[in-house]
Amino acid sequence: MTTFGKKALSQLCLAATTAVASPALAQTDPLPSWAESRSKAAIVDFVTQVTDEGSPDLVPQEDRIAVFDNDGTLWAEQPNYVQLAFALDRIRALAPEHPEWTTTEPYASILKGDDAAALARGEKALMQIIADSHSGLTTEEFAKVVHDWITTTPNPVTGRLPTQMIYQPMLELLDYLRANGFETYIVSGGGVEFMRVFAEATYGVPPENTIGSVGKLKYDVIDGQPVLLKEPGIAFVDDGPGKPVAISTHIGRRAIAAFGNSDGDLQMLEYTCLQQAPRLCAFVHHTDAEREWAYDRDSHIGKLDKGLDAAGTFNWTLIDMGQDWTTIFPQ
């Protein structure tokens, strides 16, 4: 056989191999922890609709933006929000420096082990707890404290670390969207400095794509080094109607896909989906009391009441955790 003949045969074999392999690659399931359900179909159909080159609803890659709440959407939020658990532990750790706390509320209740009584004192008490547990450190010092805590403090019910209680199906969804040209953002009520400690390693979402509530910061130079100091007080709350404001301020484009789990995410989903264009909005509905927790309308954490009604009214996707996810946490 001539050199030309060998070359032609090689090319034919390569073409045949590619032809056989392509359908298999196309059939690879990008969401293996999702059951074959309406939720999964809605996600795949939407992504195909906005990314297929032949689709009349093709969305330019620069406009493929997906926003995700964190607590209860990307990781577990029971029996307490993770950042709240951190703040309560931080108060206990700082107590030796503040002997007056033993007789001053809400700190006295925390130090007696009655967190519920401390939190029952309302929003003002909660703001005190957050302020005194988060301030007085540089942003670098705070990041180290958060890292040390989050890598050593398990959930009191499951015994798992917070970063071991992330939702495997949502990790797959993040990867699936990014593989199809989406830019993914976290838009959460949690503190931005808190989430940026773990968001990139945990979810693949870099600091610049992590948006959250903002505490007050002060610039200073200490021992010749420029630093940002965390001060008491909240500069911006990224929850409820604050989420659309944060999206506009930090991203500058509307998302075309939004994922939440509570009424605190309702305005973010409205801002995304109440318009005439291909959009996907979904609530993670906590329905699995065996593998996680079951809660919605009456929960004091992650309450999903108005959001449930809105999902029915606007035909948004309800991701039924018990039925739609074959796996919840990474193995």
C-alpha positions in Angstrom: 0.0 0.0 0.0 1.3 3.4 -0.9 2.0 6.1 1.7 -1.0 8.0 0.3 -3.2 4.9 0.7 -2.1 4.3 4.3 -2.8 8.0 5.1 -6.3 7.7 3.6 -7.0 4.5 5.5 -5.9 6.1 8.7 -8.2 9.1 8.2 -11.1 6.8 7.4 -10.5 4.8 10.6 -10.3 8.0 12.6 -13.5 9.3 11.1 -15.3 6.0 11.8 -14.1 6.0 15.4 -15.3 9.5 15.9 -18.7 8.7 14.4 -19.1 5.9 16.8 -17.9 7.8 19.8 -19.9 11.0 19.3 -23.3 9.6 20.2 -21.9 8.0 23.3 -20.4 11.3 24.4 -23.7 13.1 23.6 -25.5 10.6 25.8 -23.2 11.1 28.8 -25.4 12.3 31.7 -24.2 15.6 33.0 -26.5 15.4 36.0 -26.0 11.8 37.3 -27.3 12.6 40.8 -30.6 13.8 39.4 -33.5 11.4 38.9 -35.2 11.4 35.5 -37.8 14.0 36.6 -39.6 17.1 35.4 -37.0 19.2 37.2 -34.1 17.7 35.4 -35.9 17.8 32.1 -36.7 21.5 32.6 -33.0 22.3 33.3 -31.6 20.3 30.3 -34.3 21.7 28.0 -33.6 25.3 29.0 -29.8 24.9 28.6 -30.3 23.4 25.2 -32.7 26.1 24.2 -30.4 29.0 25.1 -27.1 27.4 23.9 -28.0 25.5 20.7 -26.6 27.4 17.7 -29.7 26.6 15.7 -32.1 27.7 18.4 -34.2 30.9 17.9 -33.7 31.5 21.6 -29.9 31.3 21.5 -28.4 33.6 24.2 -25.0 35.1 23.6 -22.4 33.6 26.0 -21.8 37.0 27.7 -25.5 37.0 28.8 -25.5 33.4 30.1 -25.5 34.3 33.8 -26.8 32.0 36.5 -27.3 33.1 40.1 -27.5 30.8 43.2 -28.5 31.4 46.8 -26.1 29.5 49.2 -27.8 28.6 52.4 -30.3 25.8 51.7 -29.6 26.0 48.0 -26.0 24.9 47.7 -25.5 23.6 51.2 -27.5 22.6 54.2 -28.8 25.3 56.5 -30.3 23.3 59.4 -30.4 23.2 62.4 -28.9 26.8 62.1 -27.5 28.9 59.4 -23.8 28.0 59.2 -22.6 31.6 59.7 -24.9 32.0 62.7 -23.4 28.9 64.2 -20.0 30.4 63.6 -21.0 33.7 65.3 -22.4 31.9 68.3 -19.2 29.8 68.7 -17.1 32.9 68.2 -19.0 34.6 71.1 -18.1 31.7 73.3 -14.5 31.8 72.2 -14.2 35.5 73.0 -16.0 35.4 76.3 -12.9 35.3 78.5 -12.0 38.7 77.1 -15.5 40.0 78.0 -16.4 39.1 81.6 -19.3 41.5 81.4 -21.0 39.2 78.9 -21.9 36.7 81.7 -24.6 39.1 82.9 -25.4 40.9 79.7 -27.9 39.7 77.1 -27.9 38.2 74.5 -24.5 37.0 75.5 -25.4 35.6 78.9 -27.9 33.1 77.3 -25.3 32.0 74.8 -22.7 31.4 77.5 -25.3 29.3 79.4 -25.9 27.2 76.3 -29.3 28.6 75.6 -28.8 29.9 72.0 -32.6 29.8 71.4 -33.2 32.3 74.2 -30.5 34.6 72.8 -32.0 34.5 69.3 -35.5 34.9 70.6 -34.6 38.5 71.6 -35.0 39.5 68.0 -33.2 41.2 65.1 -31.4 43.7 67.4 -29.8 40.9 69.4 -28.8 39.0 66.3 -27.1 42.1 64.9 -25.2 42.5 68.2 -24.1 38.9 68.0 -22.9 39.3 64.4 -21.2 42.6 65.1 -19.3 41.5 68.2 -18.3 38.1 66.7 -17.1 39.5 63.3 -15.5 42.8 64.1 -12.1 43.9 65.4 -10.1 41.8 62.9 -8.5 42.5 59.6 -10.1 40.8 56.7 -7.1 38.4 56.5 -7.4 37.6 60.2 -11.1 37.0 59.8 -10.6 34.7 56.8 -8.2 32.6 58.9 -10.6 32.4 61.8 -13.4 31.3 59.5 -11.2 28.7 57.7 -10.1 27.2 61.0 -13.7 27.0 62.3 -15.3 25.7 59.1 -12.7 22.9 58.7 -13.0 21.7 62.3 -16.6 22.3 63.4 -19.1 19.6 62.4 -22.9 20.0 62.1 -24.3 19.0 65.5 -26.9 16.7 64.0 -25.0 14.9 61.2 -21.4 15.1 62.4 -20.4 16.3 59.0 -18.4 19.5 58.3 -20.3 22.3 56.6 -18.4 21.8 53.4 -19.3 18.1 53.5 -23.0 19.1 53.5 -23.0 20.7 50.1 -25.5 19.3 47.6 -24.0 16.9 45.1 -26.7 17.6 42.5 -26.1 21.3 42.7 -22.4 20.9 42.2 -23.2 18.9 39.0 -25.6 21.7 38.0 -22.9 24.4 38.5 -20.5 22.3 36.4 -23.1 21.6 33.7 -23.9 25.3 33.3 -20.3 26.4 33.2 -19.6 23.7 30.6 -22.3 25.4 28.5 -20.8 28.8 28.7 -22.6 30.1 31.8 -21.0 32.4 34.3 -22.1 31.3 37.8 -22.5 33.6 40.8 -23.5 33.1 44.4 -26.0 35.8 45.6 -26.6 35.1 49.2 -27.7 36.7 52.5 -24.6 35.3 54.1 -21.6 37.6 54.7 -19.5 38.1 51.6 -16.2 37.9 53.6 -17.4 34.7 55.2 -18.4 32.9 52.0 -15.3 33.9 50.1 -13.2 31.8 52.4 -14.7 28.6 51.0 -16.8 29.4 47.9 -14.1 28.8 45.3 -12.7 25.6 46.7 -16.2 24.2 47.4 -18.2 25.4 44.4 -15.7 26.6 41.9 -17.1 30.2 42.3 -14.3 32.7 42.6 -14.3 35.6 45.1 -15.3 38.2 42.4 -18.4 36.1 41.7 -19.4 35.7 45.3 -21.9 38.3 46.4 -23.3 38.6 49.9 -24.2 40.9 52.8 -21.5 43.4 53.5 -20.2 44.4 56.9 -18.6 47.8 57.6 -14.9 48.0 56.7 -12.3 50.6 57.5 -9.0 51.1 55.7 -5.9 51.6 57.9 -2.1 51.1 57.9 -0.8 49.0 60.8 2.9 48.5 61.3 3.5 49.8 57.8 1.0 47.3 56.3 -2.3 48.5 54.6 -5.3 46.5 55.9 -9.0 46.5 56.0 -10.5 46.3 59.4 -13.9 44.8 60.1 -16.0 47.2 62.2 -19.4 46.7 63.9 -22.4 47.3 61.7 -23.9 46.1 58.4 -23.4 48.2 55.3 -25.7 46.2 53.0 -28.1 43.2 53.5 -28.1 40.9 50.5 -31.5 39.3 51.1 -35.0 39.7 49.7 -35.2 42.9 47.6 -31.5 43.5 48.3 -30.6 40.6 45.9 -31.8 42.3 42.7 -29.9 45.4 43.8 -26.8 43.4 44.4 -27.1 41.7 41.0 -27.4 45.0 39.2 -24.6 46.6 41.2 -22.0 43.8 41.1 -22.8 42.0 37.8 -24.4 44.7 35.7 -26.5 42.2 33.7 -29.7 40.3 34.6 -29.3 36.6 35.1 -31.2 34.2 32.8 -31.3 31.4 35.5 -31.8 31.7 39.2 -31.9 29.1 42.0 -33.0 29.6 45.6 -34.9 27.8 48.3 -36.7 30.4 50.5 -38.8 33.5 50.5 -35.6 35.5 50.8 -34.8 34.5 47.2 -38.2 35.4 45.8 -37.3 38.9 44.5 -34.2 37.4 42.9 -36.3 34.9 41.0 -38.9 37.6 40.1 -36.1 39.9 38.8 -34.8 37.0 36.7 -38.0 35.4 35.3 -40.8 38.0 35.1 -39.9 39.0 31.6 -40.6 37.8 28.1 -37.5 35.8 27.3 -36.1 32.3 27.9 -35.5 32.1 31.6 -35.2 29.3 34.2 -36.2 29.9 37.9 -36.2 27.1 40.5 -36.6 26.6 44.2 -35.0 23.7 46.0 -37.8 22.3 48.0 -36.7 20.5 51.2 -38.9 17.4 51.3 -36.5 14.7 52.5 -36.7 14.2 56.3 -34.7 11.0 56.1 -31.6 12.1 54.2 -31.8 15.8 55.1 -34.7 17.9 56.6 -38.3 18.5 55.5 -39.5 22.1 55.8 -41.1 24.9 54.0 -44.0 27.2 54.9 -43.7 27.2 58.7 -39.9 26.9 59.1 -38.1 29.6 61.1 -35.0 28.8 58.9 -35.3 28.8 55.1 -39.1 29.6 55.1 -40.6 28.9 51.7 -44.2 30.2 51.7 -44.7 33.0 49.3 -42.1 31.4 47.1 -44.2 28.2 46.9 -47.2 30.2 45.8 -45.2 32.1 43.2 -43.7 28.9 41.8 -47.3 27.7 41.1 -48.4 31.0 39.7 -45.5 31.5 37.3 -44.8 27.9 36.6 -41.3 28.0 38.0 -39.5 24.7 38.7 -39.8 23.1 42.1 -36.9 20.8 42.8 -38.3 18.1 45.1 -35.3 17.0 47.1 -36.8 13.7 48.1 -37.9 12.7 44.6 -35.6 14.5 42.2 -32.2 13.8 43.8 -30.8 10.2 44.0 -27.9 11.5 46.1 -27.9 14.6 48.4 -24.4 14.9 49.8 -21.1 13.9 48.2 -20.1 10.4 49.1 
